Amino acid sequence: MKLLQLFNEYRSLFNGEEAVVRMTAALIEKHGGQAQLWVQSSRGLEKSAVGKARAAIGGIYNRSAKREMARRLAADRSDVVHAHNLYPLFSPSVLSACREAGVPVVMSVHNHIHTCPRSDHLRHGQLCERCVGGREYHCVLNNCRENIFESIAYAARNAVARRWRLFRDNVTIVIALNEFARGRLVQAGFAPDRVVVVPNMVAMPAGPVDAARGVYVAFSGRLSPEKGADTLLAAARQLPEVPMRLAGDGPALDQLKGQAPPSAHLLGRLQSSEMEDFYRQARFLVVPSKWFEGCPLVISEAMSHGLPVIASRIGGLPELVEDGVTGFLFEPGNAAELTTKIKQLWDSPDLCRRMGLAGRAKAEREFGAEGYYRRLMAIYSRAIALTSGVNVAESACATTNVAVPARGETWSEGSPDETREGMDSWGARRDEAEDQFQPAGAAESPETD
């Protein structure tokens, strides 16, 4: 397998999407494949007028990037191009170059870019779905970027991509991170049989901790309003006997420091090498998000260490956290309910241990690297077959022993002892998810490109 991944780095120094891109490349190479990575970066573009113009104009349709894509494919043809974030320096133009060259495209959608120009469904810190259904002009009317020129640029590129079907006609298979996101993509016009669900993988520690022996409640994430750290701190003020540790940095850091009671400590941003120890000393993780989260790595990482998770009942989080099994769910922003859930779990060591072990089992079933690799290879093989006109069922990933599901079927692994029941459960919720997502009136934290 010769793979070319495309990724436009965000302005922030690191994020979950970038981690997935690099882990995917390492996994392909581990199995003997070739994984090339073409990266462009948005970092520093906002510092000059030329950089801002380049991002605004190029984000709509970058002919230079399209020519470079065609040149690369002609010089060293890839079996599959795997696209991630393409804005603003690639633009969907590179997808047209792949289609014209006959190279299949698999695209992982890590946020809500196809239904929201901002990609996070937030308007001045509040959930918003006004742009859903081809109404991108609301991004301009409400100045959702809080910079009118950026708001115009973001709205324009989404409108052009939707109107000219630059994604829908040029992407062979779309990977959504959960059924919630899949429902939104189908709503946005992608063919249901071309959108598959594959949650992010996570590196699995050697063994789980005894969650009941953890010494604090953990939070890890960007400190911005949509992440809901203020809700956690409101709960902390009601639970002075429960120690809490918040890892992360962001625009709300100073404000949150002023809200934090003595029992809650804001640690700032931790390095990757420090995160394992952070998880292994915690009793459980809290994810109090107020926006449509996708498949945040912090949840799968915590579960891989054997920690229960208390999360908001929003977006894709209920698919990751099984209420009463691997943790608890609560209504977004409801500090009183969160306080009750935290106290219940903190005061019940046996329950905490059971939930942590259930979370570890779920992580092994659904987020392990080898299962992720097999599913990815099946998707790549199906994309190649669809592009070449070969019968998909007959060509389904012979080298990985994975059956590619036809429309209406779910994923399953090759041999009985490798069957991952967890992936069947993702597929089984598909019909329910599609019914749930209708336009109002008809996301690793949100990133800035």
VOGU-3710 file (C-alpha; in Angstrom, 3 decimals, decimal comma):
1> mkllqlfney> 0,000/0,000/0,000  1,360/3,382/-1,041  -0,501/6,096/0,844  -0,359/9,887/0,560  -1,918/11,845/3,412  -2,848/15,521/3,097  -3,028/17,721/6,162  -3,200/21,474/6,632  -1,824/22,291/10,078  -3,959/24,585/12,208
11> rslfngeeav> -2,669/27,723/13,866  -2,425/25,947/17,217  0,807/24,062/17,825  -0,724/20,611/18,243  -4,144/18,974/18,246  -5,859/15,624/18,145  -6,251/15,597/14,367  -2,526/16,028/13,832  -1,873/13,182/16,261  -4,180/10,895/14,252
21> vrmtaaliek> -2,460/11,823/10,985  0,963/10,942/12,329  -0,198/7,772/14,089  -1,825/6,603/10,846  1,417/7,097/8,929  3,390/5,189/11,560  0,861/2,344/11,531  0,983/1,959/7,736  4,775/1,847/7,770  4,800/-0,632/10,653
31> hggqaqlwvq> 2,867/-3,029/8,422  5,257/-2,607/5,514  3,415/0,067/3,544  4,655/3,430/2,308  3,126/6,462/3,977  3,928/9,864/2,531  2,700/13,028/4,201  2,165/16,340/2,427  1,701/19,023/5,068  0,997/22,715/4,692
41> ssrgleksav> 0,779/25,032/7,670  -1,451/27,953/8,596  0,879/29,000/11,388  1,901/32,604/11,001  -0,434/33,442/8,105  -2,464/35,760/10,343  0,589/37,933/10,999  0,627/39,624/7,583  -1,844/40,984/5,068  -0,300/38,787/2,373
51> gkaraaiggi> -0,748/35,684/4,512  -4,355/36,539/5,274  -5,106/37,143/1,579  -3,406/33,897/0,629  -5,577/31,982/3,094  -8,799/33,743/2,118  -8,423/33,356/-1,645  -6,659/30,006/-1,692  -9,200/28,456/0,652  -11,942/28,768/-1,931
61> ynrsakrema> -10,140/26,994/-4,802  -6,361/26,843/-4,913  -5,284/26,201/-8,513  -1,620/26,137/-7,546  -2,252/23,358/-5,021  -4,222/21,449/-7,642  -1,313/21,637/-10,106  1,126/20,489/-7,436  -1,182/17,589/-6,531  -1,332/16,517/-10,186
71> rrlaadrsdv> 2,453/16,777/-10,472  3,020/14,634/-7,399  0,639/11,928/-8,566  2,217/11,863/-12,014  5,736/11,582/-10,575  4,955/9,039/-7,838  1,445/7,655/-8,037  -0,198/6,694/-4,758  -2,702/3,872/-4,341  -4,880/6,062/-2,128
81> vhahnlyplf> -4,897/9,699/-1,055  -6,135/10,137/2,513  -7,246/13,721/3,124  -7,714/15,382/6,488  -8,056/19,147/7,016  -7,609/20,918/3,649  -8,252/24,530/4,649  -7,008/27,039/3,834  -3,880/26,190/1,798  -4,922/23,014/-0,028
91> spsvlsacre> -8,623/23,697/-0,625  -10,875/21,075/-2,276  -9,053/21,709/-5,580  -6,570/18,923/-4,740  -9,459/16,458/-4,645  -10,341/17,333/-8,237  -6,740/16,584/-9,224  -7,002/13,140/-7,602  -10,239/12,332/-9,417  -8,785/13,439/-12,749
101> agvpvvmsvh> -5,761/11,194/-12,124  -7,969/8,240/-11,220  -6,630/8,021/-7,670  -9,226/7,231/-4,972  -9,664/9,656/-2,087  -10,550/8,710/1,466  -11,326/11,700/3,662  -11,436/11,709/7,454  -13,761/14,419/8,754  -12,601/15,451/12,213
111> nhihtcprsd> -15,020/18,350/12,750  -18,230/19,846/11,337  -16,775/21,793/8,411  -19,447/20,539/5,994  -22,340/21,957/8,009  -20,697/24,989/9,639  -18,183/27,441/8,119  -16,468/27,694/11,521  -16,461/23,878/11,723  -17,682/23,821/15,335
121> hlrhgqlcer> -21,319/25,043/15,285  -20,493/27,821/17,708  -21,598/31,445/17,433  -20,037/33,747/20,005  -19,593/30,798/22,364  -23,109/29,372/21,933  -24,312/26,392/19,897  -25,662/27,453/16,512  -27,000/25,621/13,453  -28,149/28,563/11,353
131> cvggreyhcv> -25,828/27,727/8,447  -27,074/24,140/8,082  -28,810/23,505/4,769  -26,934/25,963/2,566  -27,325/29,128/4,641  -23,661/30,012/5,039  -24,498/33,706/4,817  -25,405/33,592/8,506  -21,678/33,310/9,222  -21,297/36,787/7,697
141> lnncrenife> -24,482/38,293/9,139  -23,467/37,222/12,649  -19,738/37,758/12,110  -19,148/34,320/13,602  -15,371/34,608/13,337  -15,511/37,965/15,143  -13,511/39,263/12,207  -15,698/40,243/9,283  -13,076/39,438/6,643  -12,540/35,943/8,060
151> siayaarnav> -16,295/35,443/8,354  -16,734/36,308/4,658  -13,855/34,047/3,620  -15,123/31,094/5,672  -18,682/31,481/4,392  -17,524/31,839/0,778  -15,381/28,719/0,731  -18,147/26,602/2,267  -20,740/27,951/-0,146  -18,531/27,318/-3,188
161> arrwrlfrdn> -17,635/23,804/-2,042  -21,294/22,966/-1,450  -22,621/24,600/-4,626  -20,024/22,974/-6,889  -19,978/19,653/-4,992  -16,216/19,843/-4,598  -16,200/17,326/-1,764  -19,197/15,176/-2,617  -18,111/14,479/-6,207  -14,399/14,046/-5,553
171> vtivialnef> -14,210/11,971/-2,374  -14,579/8,222/-2,769  -15,240/7,299/0,872  -15,741/9,544/3,883  -14,693/8,474/7,368  -16,796/9,874/10,208  -15,675/9,472/13,802  -19,093/8,459/15,133  -22,709/7,965/14,118  -23,616/11,492/15,180
181> argrlvqagf> -21,081/12,907/12,721  -22,148/10,412/10,056  -25,713/11,633/10,365  -24,582/15,223/9,848  -22,578/14,284/6,744  -25,515/12,409/5,215  -27,642/15,433/6,020  -25,094/17,560/4,140  -25,572/15,487/0,983  -22,949/12,735/1,122
191> apdrvvvvpn> -24,198/9,347/-0,103  -25,039/7,167/2,921  -23,240/4,150/1,476  -20,029/6,165/1,063  -19,825/7,340/4,698  -18,371/4,886/7,225  -17,723/5,201/10,937  -14,243/4,559/12,314  -13,398/6,020/15,748  -9,882/7,272/16,369
201> mvampagpvd> -7,299/4,782/17,570  -5,246/5,125/20,703  -1,969/3,616/21,894  -2,869/0,979/24,460  -0,925/0,972/27,778  0,358/-2,376/29,012  -2,391/-2,637/31,595  -5,107/-0,665/33,377  -4,721/1,106/36,692  -6,918/0,481/39,701
211> aargvyvafs> -9,135/3,521/39,222  -10,427/3,283/42,786  -6,960/4,249/44,043  -6,813/7,482/42,016  -6,248/10,642/44,036  -8,045/13,301/41,963  -10,686/13,993/39,325  -9,070/14,786/35,959  -9,873/17,156/33,118  -7,751/17,471/29,974
221> grlspekgad> -8,512/19,816/27,109  -8,385/23,273/25,652  -9,461/25,900/28,141  -12,099/27,664/26,073  -15,806/28,259/26,770  -17,156/25,378/24,662  -15,086/22,839/26,603  -17,152/23,434/29,734  -14,356/23,701/32,318  -16,430/26,383/34,050
231> tllaaarqlp> -19,133/23,756/34,671  -16,558/21,469/36,266  -15,280/24,285/38,487  -18,839/25,097/39,543  -19,169/21,465/40,642  -15,789/21,694/42,378  -17,039/24,571/44,512  -19,802/22,280/45,797  -17,357/19,437/46,496  -14,445/20,925/48,487
241> evpmrlagdg> -13,434/17,451/49,669  -12,794/16,194/46,100  -9,390/17,155/44,591  -9,436/18,106/40,926  -6,651/18,632/38,377  -7,197/20,433/35,068  -4,561/19,968/32,350  -4,625/22,319/29,378  -4,176/25,844/28,146  -6,325/28,279/26,222
251> paldqlkgqa> -7,992/31,687/26,106  -10,086/31,098/29,227  -7,143/30,137/31,458  -6,934/33,385/33,437  -10,705/33,593/33,883  -10,884/29,988/35,094  -8,059/30,538/37,561  -10,223/33,194/39,178  -13,132/30,740/39,444  -11,159/27,781/40,784
261> ppsahllgrl> -11,674/26,819/44,441  -8,679/25,637/46,535  -9,475/21,990/45,706  -9,060/22,536/41,937  -5,621/23,079/40,414  -5,017/24,270/36,841  -1,795/22,642/35,692  -1,411/24,319/32,314  -0,458/22,386/29,221  1,254/19,046/29,883
271> qssemedfyr> 3,686/17,404/27,498  2,773/14,065/25,937  5,312/12,361/28,174  3,510/13,760/31,247  0,008/12,723/30,236  0,407/9,022/31,032  1,267/9,799/34,642  -1,583/12,331/34,745  -4,092/9,627/33,767  -2,611/6,919/35,971
281> qarflvvpsk> -2,943/8,984/39,140  -6,544/10,022/38,436  -9,691/8,322/39,685  -11,791/9,290/36,672  -11,986/11,829/33,830  -14,632/14,522/33,332  -15,461/15,818/29,819  -18,016/18,625/30,358  -18,161/19,889/26,759  -20,914/22,176/25,520
291> wfegcplvis> -20,319/21,688/21,767  -20,774/18,782/19,349  -17,672/16,781/20,242  -16,503/14,164/17,784  -14,144/11,501/19,095  -11,867/13,294/21,562  -8,680/11,355/22,194  -8,811/12,191/25,905  -11,765/9,810/26,357  -10,188/6,849/24,575
301> eamshglpvi> -6,878/7,557/26,320  -8,529/7,623/29,742  -10,420/4,414/29,018  -7,245/2,732/27,800  -5,767/3,417/31,253  -8,829/1,925/32,937  -10,515/5,151/34,044  -14,270/5,786/34,071  -15,453/8,913/32,235  -18,200/11,380/33,128
311> asrigglpel> -19,196/13,258/29,968  -21,820/15,627/28,621  -24,736/14,111/26,762  -23,976/15,901/23,479  -22,596/15,186/20,020  -20,726/11,900/19,760  -19,958/11,593/23,478  -22,880/9,255/24,313  -21,454/6,799/21,768  -18,130/6,754/23,589
321> vedgvtgflf> -19,357/6,730/27,193  -21,959/4,084/28,026  -24,056/5,606/30,781  -23,879/3,438/33,888  -21,339/1,055/32,289  -18,110/2,903/31,486  -19,081/6,112/33,262  -21,938/8,598/33,508  -23,577/11,152/31,223  -25,062/14,497/32,276
331> epgnaaeltt> -26,772/17,402/30,552  -24,307/19,967/29,134  -23,830/22,927/31,460  -25,788/21,355/34,332  -23,365/21,818/37,226  -25,816/20,394/39,779  -26,188/17,120/37,879  -22,438/16,927/37,321  -21,860/17,463/41,053  -24,138/14,514/41,820
341> kikqlwdspd> -22,365/12,231/39,326  -18,899/13,170/40,588  -19,852/12,576/44,226  -21,484/9,229/43,405  -18,414/7,943/41,593  -15,871/9,417/44,031  -17,654/7,821/46,996  -18,017/4,382/45,326  -14,575/2,780/44,866  -15,971/-0,572/43,707
351> lcrrmglagr> -18,206/1,099/41,116  -15,291/3,229/39,962  -13,129/0,102/39,540  -15,848/-1,793/37,607  -16,514/1,116/35,273  -12,810/1,617/34,692  -12,322/-2,014/33,699  -15,373/-1,840/31,426  -13,856/1,234/29,790  -10,556/-0,562/29,269
361> akaerefgae> -12,380/-3,482/27,623  -14,223/-1,056/25,351  -10,956/0,658/24,420  -9,385/-2,683/23,529  -12,386/-3,612/21,352  -12,917/-0,335/19,579  -9,823/1,855/19,737  -6,896/-0,566/19,391  -4,288/0,050/16,692  -4,525/-3,339/14,971
371> gyyrrlmaiy> -8,294/-3,205/14,642  -7,999/0,349/13,328  -5,427/-0,808/10,767  -7,648/-3,627/9,483  -10,632/-1,328/9,147  -8,523/1,282/7,379  -7,144/-1,271/4,917  -10,667/-2,461/4,155  -11,737/1,108/3,444  -8,724/1,740/1,206
381> sraialtsgv> -9,424/-1,461/-0,742  -13,052/-0,525/-1,196  -12,064/2,958/-2,386  -9,650/1,445/-4,938  -12,355/-0,939/-6,153  -14,946/1,822/-6,480  -12,535/3,976/-8,472  -11,397/1,161/-10,766  -14,875/-0,249/-11,300  -13,983/-3,612/-9,749
391> nvaesacatt> -16,689/-5,455/-7,848  -16,267/-4,237/-4,289  -17,338/-7,456/-2,582  -14,900/-9,558/-4,621  -11,920/-7,263/-4,103  -12,432/-6,591/-0,407  -9,037/-6,332/1,153  -7,706/-9,802/0,500  -4,421/-8,931/2,182  -6,055/-8,032/5,495
401> nvavparget> -8,850/-10,629/5,729  -11,500/-7,971/6,346  -14,875/-8,066/4,685  -15,981/-4,706/3,315  -19,624/-4,120/4,232  -22,155/-3,457/1,524  -24,792/-0,821/1,998  -26,788/-1,377/5,164  -24,255/-3,798/6,687  -21,847/-3,266/9,565
411> wsegspdetr> -18,114/-3,831/10,032  -16,778/-7,172/11,208  -13,269/-8,570/11,455  -11,920/-11,625/9,650  -11,804/-14,605/12,037  -14,338/-15,337/14,806  -11,822/-14,708/17,579  -10,985/-11,325/16,042  -14,594/-10,197/15,746  -14,970/-6,809/17,389
421> egmdswgarr> -18,471/-6,601/18,746  -17,952/-2,962/19,549  -17,759/-1,992/15,871  -21,011/-3,829/15,228  -22,615/-1,653/17,869  -21,432/1,490/16,016  -23,073/0,277/12,827  -26,215/-0,908/14,556  -26,961/2,658/15,716  -26,748/4,047/12,174
431> deaedqfqpa> -30,473/4,208/11,394  -31,248/5,845/14,747  -28,546/8,430/14,172  -29,803/9,341/10,701  -33,278/10,009/12,073  -31,921/12,219/14,840  -30,204/14,899/12,792  -32,529/17,318/11,067  -31,543/20,929/10,430  -32,640/23,344/13,091
441> gaaespetd> -35,505/25,257/11,577  -36,029/22,900/8,221  -14,712/18,211/17,056  -10,722/17,513/19,519  -11,476/21,042/20,372  -12,524/23,449/17,617  -9,468/24,615/15,709  -8,695/27,783/13,801  -7,205/27,164/10,360
//
